Amino acid sequence: MAGVDLSRWAGVPGKKARLYRLFYQFGPGDGLGMFLPVDHGLEHGPGDFLPNPPSADPDYILRLALEGRYSAVVFQYGIASRYYAPFAGRIPLVLKVNGKTNIPPADEPISPLTSTVEDAVRLGADAVGYTLYVGSPRQDEDFRQFLQVRREAERFGLPVIVWAYPRGRYVEEKGGRDSLYAIEYAARVAAELGADLIKVNVPEFVPEKMARSPKPYDSTVLDVKEAIARVVWAAAGVPVLVSGGSKIGDEDLLARATASLEGGAVGLIFGRNIFQRPYDEAVRLSHRIFEMMRTLRTAGAKV
């Protein structure tokens, strides 16, 4: 089973040190990561917190990340700057440096900058996150904006995690944002542009949408493990994190997580599937995921 190999960052000690904290010192360790992203208040609105209203409190999320044994919590600048300080050194931070609301039409999306890499350093973050909308009619702006972030991250020695999200009307015309074609392509674009890690959704295989995908994607159907293995292949050696997406049942989530890791992902980044559950339930599920990851890693090391 895959894990983050720090040797690829041997010449970049700042990034290597921060990745060590994320993938070896905190969370399940031994090269695997377990992230709790909560930027949903900006991206989706406060309605995402309604299934579990206490989760709207960032202090609640930070306590959950600590007790759930996560590798890091992911916040936007305003939340991180106000709430993170008491937890600094106890749970790593990934600062999202761009974001948008879901109010405007999504046919030409772009996620503008909301903070800087320098902000991330000042707050004590161990990485920055950047949402890249691959295939959007505005991707030329997005690419230039990402170049700015990547240069700053190189200068300050912070890893960049790219949320590689296919979006826009042209993506929908070619099978949709959750097709294997779109997700594979987005992962490869993120790798080509300089991502240190890549966050992806699990591909879905919907026949009526697949029919619009380019060949051979129009007839390719894979299970979760095989699909993630294809995305990992497309990412050309850049470590891949798998998103949980919308809330699903415990056993389905565990099955998806297991298959994703067996397919070569180095970590999981689950938001709504964790914080939309009551606190005690969320902690129990987090511990089950943590132990599953440790077990898989141990079994993989023995092969």
Short mmCIF file of the C-alpha atoms (twelve columns), coordinates in Angstrom:
data_MODEL
# 
_entry.id   MODEL 
# 
loop_
_atom_site.group_PDB 
_atom_site.id 
_atom_site.type_symbol 
_atom_site.label_atom_id 
_atom_site.label_alt_id 
_atom_site.label_comp_id 
_atom_site.label_asym_id 
_atom_site.label_seq_id 
_atom_site.Cartn_x 
_atom_site.Cartn_y 
_atom_site.Cartn_z 
_atom_site.pdbx_PDB_model_num 
ATOM 1   C CA . MET A 1   0.000   0.000  0.000   1 
ATOM 2   C CA . ALA A 2   1.199   3.507  -0.839  1 
ATOM 3   C CA . GLY A 3   2.380   6.124  1.632   1 
ATOM 4   C CA . VAL A 4   4.049   9.520  1.352   1 
ATOM 5   C CA . ASP A 5   7.716   9.032  0.496   1 
ATOM 6   C CA . LEU A 6   9.561   12.010 1.940   1 
ATOM 7   C CA . SER A 7   12.651  11.401 -0.200  1 
ATOM 8   C CA . ARG A 8   11.031  13.244 -3.121  1 
ATOM 9   C CA . TRP A 9   11.287  16.443 -1.031  1 
ATOM 10  C CA . ALA A 10  14.866  15.801 0.121   1 
ATOM 11  C CA . GLY A 11  16.044  19.064 -1.458  1 
ATOM 12  C CA . VAL A 12  13.231  21.109 0.109   1 
ATOM 13  C CA . PRO A 13  13.696  20.766 3.887   1 
ATOM 14  C CA . GLY A 14  10.792  23.075 4.786   1 
ATOM 15  C CA . LYS A 15  8.283   21.009 2.861   1 
ATOM 16  C CA . LYS A 16  9.822   17.768 4.060   1 
ATOM 17  C CA . ALA A 17  9.585   18.806 7.717   1 
ATOM 18  C CA . ARG A 18  5.958   19.854 7.366   1 
ATOM 19  C CA . LEU A 19  4.983   16.711 5.476   1 
ATOM 20  C CA . TYR A 20  6.665   14.662 8.188   1 
ATOM 21  C CA . ARG A 21  4.376   16.276 10.741  1 
ATOM 22  C CA . LEU A 22  1.289   15.631 8.616   1 
ATOM 23  C CA . PHE A 23  2.034   12.057 7.573   1 
ATOM 24  C CA . TYR A 24  4.303   10.650 10.278  1 
ATOM 25  C CA . GLN A 25  4.015   12.631 13.509  1 
ATOM 26  C CA . PHE A 26  0.237   13.182 13.642  1 
ATOM 27  C CA . GLY A 27  -2.700  11.040 12.582  1 
ATOM 28  C CA . PRO A 28  -2.261  7.368  11.621  1 
ATOM 29  C CA . GLY A 29  1.350   8.029  10.605  1 
ATOM 30  C CA . ASP A 30  3.752   5.826  8.649   1 
ATOM 31  C CA . GLY A 31  3.109   7.842  5.505   1 
ATOM 32  C CA . LEU A 32  -0.693  7.985  5.745   1 
ATOM 33  C CA . GLY A 33  -2.827  11.065 6.403   1 
ATOM 34  C CA . MET A 34  -6.314  11.668 7.769   1 
ATOM 35  C CA . PHE A 35  -7.644  15.207 7.300   1 
ATOM 36  C CA . LEU A 36  -10.744 16.998 8.614   1 
ATOM 37  C CA . PRO A 37  -11.703 19.794 6.158   1 
ATOM 38  C CA . VAL A 38  -14.266 22.349 7.331   1 
ATOM 39  C CA . ASP A 39  -14.409 25.162 4.791   1 
ATOM 40  C CA . HIS A 40  -18.025 24.347 4.017   1 
ATOM 41  C CA . GLY A 41  -19.426 27.524 5.555   1 
ATOM 42  C CA . LEU A 42  -17.898 29.431 2.644   1 
ATOM 43  C CA . GLU A 43  -18.214 26.820 -0.089  1 
ATOM 44  C CA . HIS A 44  -21.718 25.516 0.651   1 
ATOM 45  C CA . GLY A 45  -23.177 27.867 3.253   1 
ATOM 46  C CA . PRO A 46  -24.233 27.277 6.877   1 
ATOM 47  C CA . GLY A 47  -26.834 24.738 5.762   1 
ATOM 48  C CA . ASP A 48  -24.103 22.084 5.792   1 
ATOM 49  C CA . PHE A 49  -23.963 22.438 9.585   1 
ATOM 50  C CA . LEU A 50  -27.715 22.019 10.129  1 
ATOM 51  C CA . PRO A 51  -27.610 18.204 10.439  1 
ATOM 52  C CA . ASN A 52  -25.433 18.800 13.527  1 
ATOM 53  C CA . PRO A 53  -25.722 22.481 14.575  1 
ATOM 54  C CA . PRO A 54  -22.851 22.438 17.136  1 
ATOM 55  C CA . SER A 55  -20.460 21.728 14.261  1 
ATOM 56  C CA . ALA A 56  -20.779 25.353 13.126  1 
ATOM 57  C CA . ASP A 57  -18.504 26.253 16.072  1 
ATOM 58  C CA . PRO A 58  -14.847 25.987 14.957  1 
ATOM 59  C CA . ASP A 59  -13.803 25.201 18.534  1 
ATOM 60  C CA . TYR A 60  -16.034 22.113 18.315  1 
ATOM 61  C CA . ILE A 61  -14.274 21.078 15.080  1 
ATOM 62  C CA . LEU A 62  -10.818 21.521 16.592  1 
ATOM 63  C CA . ARG A 63  -11.723 19.420 19.623  1 
ATOM 64  C CA . LEU A 64  -13.119 16.770 17.289  1 
ATOM 65  C CA . ALA A 65  -9.905  16.801 15.241  1 
ATOM 66  C CA . LEU A 66  -7.844  16.324 18.399  1 
ATOM 67  C CA . GLU A 67  -9.941  13.565 19.902  1 
ATOM 68  C CA . GLY A 68  -10.464 11.912 16.518  1 
ATOM 69  C CA . ARG A 69  -6.662  11.697 16.043  1 
ATOM 70  C CA . TYR A 70  -6.539  13.537 12.726  1 
ATOM 71  C CA . SER A 71  -3.403  14.526 10.854  1 
ATOM 72  C CA . ALA A 72  -4.697  18.071 10.340  1 
ATOM 73  C CA . VAL A 73  -7.739  20.313 10.232  1 
ATOM 74  C CA . VAL A 74  -8.487  22.457 7.162   1 
ATOM 75  C CA . PHE A 75  -9.853  25.993 7.577   1 
ATOM 76  C CA . GLN A 76  -10.236 29.235 5.684   1 
ATOM 77  C CA . TYR A 77  -8.310  32.274 6.955   1 
ATOM 78  C CA . GLY A 78  -11.017 33.945 9.038   1 
ATOM 79  C CA . ILE A 79  -11.753 30.822 11.064  1 
ATOM 80  C CA . ALA A 80  -8.088  29.852 11.431  1 
ATOM 81  C CA . SER A 81  -6.982  33.327 12.524  1 
ATOM 82  C CA . ARG A 82  -9.661  33.532 15.209  1 
ATOM 83  C CA . TYR A 83  -9.809  29.993 16.582  1 
ATOM 84  C CA . TYR A 84  -6.617  28.074 15.841  1 
ATOM 85  C CA . ALA A 85  -4.119  29.668 18.256  1 
ATOM 86  C CA . PRO A 86  -5.101  27.651 21.401  1 
ATOM 87  C CA . PHE A 87  -4.659  24.440 19.384  1 
ATOM 88  C CA . ALA A 88  -1.406  25.342 17.609  1 
ATOM 89  C CA . GLY A 89  1.153   22.578 18.065  1 
ATOM 90  C CA . ARG A 90  -1.564  20.146 19.152  1 
ATOM 91  C CA . ILE A 91  -3.190  19.599 15.747  1 
ATOM 92  C CA . PRO A 92  -1.664  20.696 12.411  1 
ATOM 93  C CA . LEU A 93  -3.421  23.241 10.218  1 
ATOM 94  C CA . VAL A 94  -3.930  23.296 6.451   1 
ATOM 95  C CA . LEU A 95  -4.960  26.788 5.332   1 
ATOM 96  C CA . LYS A 96  -7.208  27.015 2.279   1 
ATOM 97  C CA . VAL A 97  -5.985  30.034 0.335   1 
ATOM 98  C CA . ASN A 98  -8.863  30.291 -2.118  1 
ATOM 99  C CA . GLY A 99  -12.592 29.711 -2.057  1 
ATOM 100 C CA . LYS A 100 -15.993 30.778 -3.340  1 
ATOM 101 C CA . THR A 101 -19.680 30.571 -2.510  1 
ATOM 102 C CA . ASN A 102 -22.084 28.311 -4.403  1 
ATOM 103 C CA . ILE A 103 -24.513 31.160 -5.099  1 
ATOM 104 C CA . PRO A 104 -23.436 32.191 -8.660  1 
ATOM 105 C CA . PRO A 105 -24.019 29.784 -11.568 1 
ATOM 106 C CA . ALA A 106 -21.416 27.023 -11.718 1 
ATOM 107 C CA . ASP A 107 -20.965 26.944 -15.493 1 
ATOM 108 C CA . GLU A 108 -17.822 29.163 -15.365 1 
ATOM 109 C CA . PRO A 109 -16.370 28.641 -11.875 1 
ATOM 110 C CA . ILE A 110 -13.203 30.087 -10.444 1 
ATOM 111 C CA . SER A 111 -12.124 30.138 -6.821  1 
ATOM 112 C CA . PRO A 112 -10.474 33.492 -6.001  1 
ATOM 113 C CA . LEU A 113 -7.704  33.937 -3.475  1 
ATOM 114 C CA . THR A 114 -8.850  34.540 0.094   1 
ATOM 115 C CA . SER A 115 -5.441  34.548 1.815   1 
ATOM 116 C CA . THR A 116 -1.739  34.126 1.101   1 
ATOM 117 C CA . VAL A 117 0.989   31.607 1.757   1 
ATOM 118 C CA . GLU A 118 2.554   34.197 4.063   1 
ATOM 119 C CA . ASP A 119 -0.683  34.159 6.084   1 
ATOM 120 C CA . ALA A 120 -0.350  30.388 6.357   1 
ATOM 121 C CA . VAL A 121 3.211   30.671 7.679   1 
ATOM 122 C CA . ARG A 122 2.195   33.287 10.225  1 
ATOM 123 C CA . LEU A 123 -0.675  31.109 11.456  1 
ATOM 124 C CA . GLY A 124 1.584   28.077 11.800  1 
ATOM 125 C CA . ALA A 125 0.064   26.019 8.996   1 
ATOM 126 C CA . ASP A 126 1.871   22.941 7.719   1 
ATOM 127 C CA . ALA A 127 0.388   23.153 4.209   1 
ATOM 128 C CA . VAL A 128 -1.865  25.261 2.032   1 
ATOM 129 C CA . GLY A 129 -4.869  24.049 0.084   1 
ATOM 130 C CA . TYR A 130 -5.868  25.344 -3.342  1 
ATOM 131 C CA . THR A 131 -9.030  24.509 -5.295  1 
ATOM 132 C CA . LEU A 132 -8.278  24.158 -9.015  1 
ATOM 133 C CA . TYR A 133 -11.324 24.005 -11.314 1 
ATOM 134 C CA . VAL A 134 -10.016 21.974 -14.225 1 
ATOM 135 C CA . GLY A 135 -12.002 22.439 -17.423 1 
ATOM 136 C CA . SER A 136 -13.734 25.655 -16.390 1 
ATOM 137 C CA . PRO A 137 -13.986 28.296 -19.123 1 
ATOM 138 C CA . ARG A 138 -11.955 30.456 -16.721 1 
ATOM 139 C CA . GLN A 139 -9.154  27.950 -16.170 1 
ATOM 140 C CA . ASP A 140 -6.607  30.296 -17.762 1 
ATOM 141 C CA . GLU A 141 -7.168  32.711 -14.850 1 
ATOM 142 C CA . ASP A 142 -7.076  29.797 -12.441 1 
ATOM 143 C CA . PHE A 143 -3.745  28.555 -13.780 1 
ATOM 144 C CA . ARG A 144 -2.157  31.995 -13.423 1 
ATOM 145 C CA . GLN A 145 -3.509  32.341 -9.897  1 
ATOM 146 C CA . PHE A 146 -2.179  28.907 -8.956  1 
ATOM 147 C CA . LEU A 147 1.234   29.834 -10.342 1 
ATOM 148 C CA . GLN A 148 1.341   32.710 -7.847  1 
ATOM 149 C CA . VAL A 149 0.466   30.391 -4.940  1 
ATOM 150 C CA . ARG A 150 2.932   27.714 -6.029  1 
ATOM 151 C CA . ARG A 151 5.776   30.240 -6.244  1 
ATOM 152 C CA . GLU A 152 5.003   31.591 -2.774  1 
ATOM 153 C CA . ALA A 153 4.777   28.082 -1.363  1 
ATOM 154 C CA . GLU A 154 8.164   27.191 -2.831  1 
ATOM 155 C CA . ARG A 155 9.655   30.364 -1.323  1 
ATOM 156 C CA . PHE A 156 8.263   29.636 2.150   1 
ATOM 157 C CA . GLY A 157 8.706   25.853 2.062   1 
ATOM 158 C CA . LEU A 158 5.031   24.889 2.391   1 
ATOM 159 C CA . PRO A 159 3.467   21.919 0.606   1 
ATOM 160 C CA . VAL A 160 0.502   22.662 -1.669  1 
ATOM 161 C CA . ILE A 161 -2.507  20.348 -1.612  1 
ATOM 162 C CA . VAL A 162 -4.567  20.842 -4.757  1 
ATOM 163 C CA . TRP A 163 -8.301  20.188 -4.631  1 
ATOM 164 C CA . ALA A 164 -8.405  18.887 -8.249  1 
ATOM 165 C CA . TYR A 165 -12.038 19.482 -9.185  1 
ATOM 166 C CA . PRO A 166 -13.372 19.189 -12.751 1 
ATOM 167 C CA . ARG A 167 -16.035 21.872 -13.178 1 
ATOM 168 C CA . GLY A 168 -17.888 23.921 -15.756 1 
ATOM 169 C CA . ARG A 169 -20.220 23.442 -18.702 1 
ATOM 170 C CA . TYR A 170 -17.603 21.796 -20.915 1 
ATOM 171 C CA . VAL A 171 -16.910 19.163 -18.270 1 
ATOM 172 C CA . GLU A 172 -20.625 18.409 -18.049 1 
ATOM 173 C CA . GLU A 173 -20.771 18.028 -21.834 1 
ATOM 174 C CA . LYS A 174 -18.062 15.320 -21.638 1 
ATOM 175 C CA . GLY A 175 -19.524 13.070 -18.972 1 
ATOM 176 C CA . GLY A 176 -19.744 15.219 -15.879 1 
ATOM 177 C CA . ARG A 177 -17.473 16.268 -13.038 1 
ATOM 178 C CA . ASP A 178 -17.520 12.862 -11.311 1 
ATOM 179 C CA . SER A 179 -16.649 10.810 -14.393 1 
ATOM 180 C CA . LEU A 180 -13.416 8.839  -14.541 1 
ATOM 181 C CA . TYR A 181 -12.387 10.912 -17.562 1 
ATOM 182 C CA . ALA A 182 -12.796 14.199 -15.691 1 
ATOM 183 C CA . ILE A 183 -11.214 13.112 -12.395 1 
ATOM 184 C CA . GLU A 184 -8.255  11.402 -14.057 1 
ATOM 185 C CA . TYR A 185 -7.688  14.487 -16.198 1 
ATOM 186 C CA . ALA A 186 -7.932  16.822 -13.203 1 
ATOM 187 C CA . ALA A 187 -5.422  14.758 -11.231 1 
ATOM 188 C CA . ARG A 188 -2.968  14.847 -14.111 1 
ATOM 189 C CA . VAL A 189 -3.376  18.603 -14.568 1 
ATOM 190 C CA . ALA A 190 -2.681  19.169 -10.861 1 
ATOM 191 C CA . ALA A 191 0.470   17.067 -11.149 1 
ATOM 192 C CA . GLU A 192 1.585   18.898 -14.286 1 
ATOM 193 C CA . LEU A 193 1.120   22.295 -12.592 1 
ATOM 194 C CA . GLY A 194 3.177   21.425 -9.496  1 
ATOM 195 C CA . ALA A 195 0.894   20.077 -6.763  1 
ATOM 196 C CA . ASP A 196 2.631   18.352 -3.845  1 
ATOM 197 C CA . LEU A 197 -0.515  16.379 -3.018  1 
ATOM 198 C CA . ILE A 198 -3.793  16.020 -4.900  1 
ATOM 199 C CA . LYS A 199 -7.300  15.744 -3.430  1 
ATOM 200 C CA . VAL A 200 -9.886  13.996 -5.625  1 
ATOM 201 C CA . ASN A 201 -13.406 12.673 -5.432  1 
ATOM 202 C CA . VAL A 202 -14.167 9.015  -6.092  1 
ATOM 203 C CA . PRO A 203 -15.190 8.532  -9.756  1 
ATOM 204 C CA . GLU A 204 -18.760 7.508  -10.464 1 
ATOM 205 C CA . PHE A 205 -19.975 5.407  -13.378 1 
ATOM 206 C CA . VAL A 206 -23.422 6.559  -14.531 1 
ATOM 207 C CA . PRO A 207 -24.238 5.029  -17.944 1 
ATOM 208 C CA . GLU A 208 -26.180 7.971  -19.363 1 
ATOM 209 C CA . LYS A 209 -23.368 10.361 -18.395 1 
ATOM 210 C CA . MET A 210 -20.592 7.991  -19.460 1 
ATOM 211 C CA . ALA A 211 -22.048 7.941  -22.972 1 
ATOM 212 C CA . ARG A 212 -20.887 11.576 -23.316 1 
ATOM 213 C CA . SER A 213 -17.303 10.825 -22.231 1 
ATOM 214 C CA . PRO A 214 -14.506 10.458 -24.804 1 
ATOM 215 C CA . LYS A 215 -13.473 6.935  -25.743 1 
ATOM 216 C CA . PRO A 216 -12.502 4.647  -24.000 1 
ATOM 217 C CA . TYR A 217 -14.062 6.311  -20.926 1 
ATOM 218 C CA . ASP A 218 -17.542 5.920  -22.380 1 
ATOM 219 C CA . SER A 219 -17.442 2.165  -21.715 1 
ATOM 220 C CA . THR A 220 -15.021 1.801  -18.798 1 
ATOM 221 C CA . VAL A 221 -16.612 0.668  -15.525 1 
ATOM 222 C CA . LEU A 222 -14.428 0.092  -12.441 1 
ATOM 223 C CA . ASP A 223 -14.955 -0.532 -8.744  1 
ATOM 224 C CA . VAL A 224 -13.695 2.005  -6.213  1 
ATOM 225 C CA . LYS A 225 -10.290 0.364  -5.738  1 
ATOM 226 C CA . GLU A 226 -9.688  0.116  -9.490  1 
ATOM 227 C CA . ALA A 227 -10.922 3.652  -10.106 1 
ATOM 228 C CA . ILE A 228 -8.640  5.170  -7.475  1 
ATOM 229 C CA . ALA A 229 -5.744  3.124  -8.837  1 
ATOM 230 C CA . ARG A 230 -6.365  4.726  -12.227 1 
ATOM 231 C CA . VAL A 231 -6.436  8.219  -10.711 1 
ATOM 232 C CA . VAL A 232 -3.225  7.479  -8.788  1 
ATOM 233 C CA . TRP A 233 -1.650  6.334  -12.056 1 
ATOM 234 C CA . ALA A 234 -2.753  9.529  -13.792 1 
ATOM 235 C CA . ALA A 235 -1.247  11.631 -10.983 1 
ATOM 236 C CA . ALA A 236 2.245   10.514 -12.046 1 
ATOM 237 C CA . GLY A 237 3.639   9.843  -8.583  1 
ATOM 238 C CA . VAL A 238 2.084   12.836 -6.818  1 
ATOM 239 C CA . PRO A 239 0.392   11.481 -3.644  1 
ATOM 240 C CA . VAL A 240 -3.405  11.339 -3.804  1 
ATOM 241 C CA . LEU A 241 -5.944  12.046 -1.053  1 
ATOM 242 C CA . VAL A 242 -9.533  10.847 -1.434  1 
ATOM 243 C CA . SER A 243 -12.537 12.949 -0.446  1 
ATOM 244 C CA . GLY A 244 -15.591 11.578 1.330   1 
ATOM 245 C CA . GLY A 245 -18.125 13.767 -0.477  1 
ATOM 246 C CA . SER A 246 -21.718 13.915 0.730   1 
ATOM 247 C CA . LYS A 247 -22.646 12.058 3.907   1 
ATOM 248 C CA . ILE A 248 -23.125 8.295  3.569   1 
ATOM 249 C CA . GLY A 249 -23.527 5.463  6.076   1 
ATOM 250 C CA . ASP A 250 -20.699 4.331  8.348   1 
ATOM 251 C CA . GLU A 251 -20.092 0.981  6.666   1 
ATOM 252 C CA . ASP A 252 -20.265 2.453  3.171   1 
ATOM 253 C CA . LEU A 253 -17.784 5.143  4.187   1 
ATOM 254 C CA . LEU A 254 -15.401 2.593  5.707   1 
ATOM 255 C CA . ALA A 255 -15.646 0.445  2.592   1 
ATOM 256 C CA . ARG A 256 -14.893 3.455  0.375   1 
ATOM 257 C CA . ALA A 257 -11.967 4.446  2.590   1 
ATOM 258 C CA . THR A 258 -10.511 0.928  2.574   1 
ATOM 259 C CA . ALA A 259 -10.837 0.547  -1.194  1 
ATOM 260 C CA . SER A 260 -9.285  3.982  -1.755  1 
ATOM 261 C CA . LEU A 261 -6.217  3.118  0.310   1 
ATOM 262 C CA . GLU A 262 -5.909  -0.278 -1.327  1 
ATOM 263 C CA . GLY A 263 -6.064  1.537  -4.661  1 
ATOM 264 C CA . GLY A 264 -2.988  3.574  -3.761  1 
ATOM 265 C CA . ALA A 265 -4.271  6.725  -2.049  1 
ATOM 266 C CA . VAL A 266 -2.053  8.011  0.774   1 
ATOM 267 C CA . GLY A 267 -4.841  9.512  2.814   1 
ATOM 268 C CA . LEU A 268 -8.450  10.446 3.378   1 
ATOM 269 C CA . ILE A 269 -9.991  13.896 3.661   1 
ATOM 270 C CA . PHE A 270 -13.486 13.523 5.104   1 
ATOM 271 C CA . GLY A 271 -15.581 16.549 6.104   1 
ATOM 272 C CA . ARG A 272 -19.370 16.223 6.020   1 
ATOM 273 C CA . ASN A 273 -19.141 12.488 6.654   1 
ATOM 274 C CA . ILE A 274 -17.592 13.323 10.019  1 
ATOM 275 C CA . PHE A 275 -18.851 16.687 11.314  1 
ATOM 276 C CA . GLN A 276 -22.481 16.144 10.300  1 
ATOM 277 C CA . ARG A 277 -22.632 13.307 12.833  1 
ATOM 278 C CA . PRO A 278 -23.138 13.925 16.572  1 
ATOM 279 C CA . TYR A 279 -19.825 14.454 18.379  1 
ATOM 280 C CA . ASP A 280 -19.517 11.056 20.088  1 
ATOM 281 C CA . GLU A 281 -20.564 9.243  16.929  1 
ATOM 282 C CA . ALA A 282 -18.077 11.255 14.875  1 
ATOM 283 C CA . VAL A 283 -15.244 10.428 17.276  1 
ATOM 284 C CA . ARG A 284 -16.088 6.712  17.228  1 
ATOM 285 C CA . LEU A 285 -16.178 6.651  13.431  1 
ATOM 286 C CA . SER A 286 -12.905 8.604  13.251  1 
ATOM 287 C CA . HIS A 287 -11.250 6.061  15.526  1 
ATOM 288 C CA . ARG A 288 -12.533 3.209  13.356  1 
ATOM 289 C CA . ILE A 289 -11.057 4.869  10.262  1 
ATOM 290 C CA . PHE A 290 -7.793  5.530  12.130  1 
ATOM 291 C CA . GLU A 291 -7.478  1.897  13.220  1 
ATOM 292 C CA . MET A 292 -8.391  0.641  9.748   1 
ATOM 293 C CA . MET A 293 -5.610  2.753  8.255   1 
ATOM 294 C CA . ARG A 294 -3.077  1.518  10.797  1 
ATOM 295 C CA . THR A 295 -4.112  -2.087 10.172  1 
ATOM 296 C CA . LEU A 296 -3.877  -1.740 6.409   1 
ATOM 297 C CA . ARG A 297 -0.482  -0.082 6.690   1 
ATOM 298 C CA . THR A 298 0.846   -2.829 8.954   1 
ATOM 299 C CA . ALA A 299 -0.511  -5.534 6.656   1 
ATOM 300 C CA . GLY A 300 0.996   -3.780 3.636   1 
ATOM 301 C CA . ALA A 301 4.395   -3.538 5.319   1 
ATOM 302 C CA . LYS A 302 4.391   -7.305 5.851   1 
ATOM 303 C CA . VAL A 303 3.706   -8.166 2.211   1 
# 
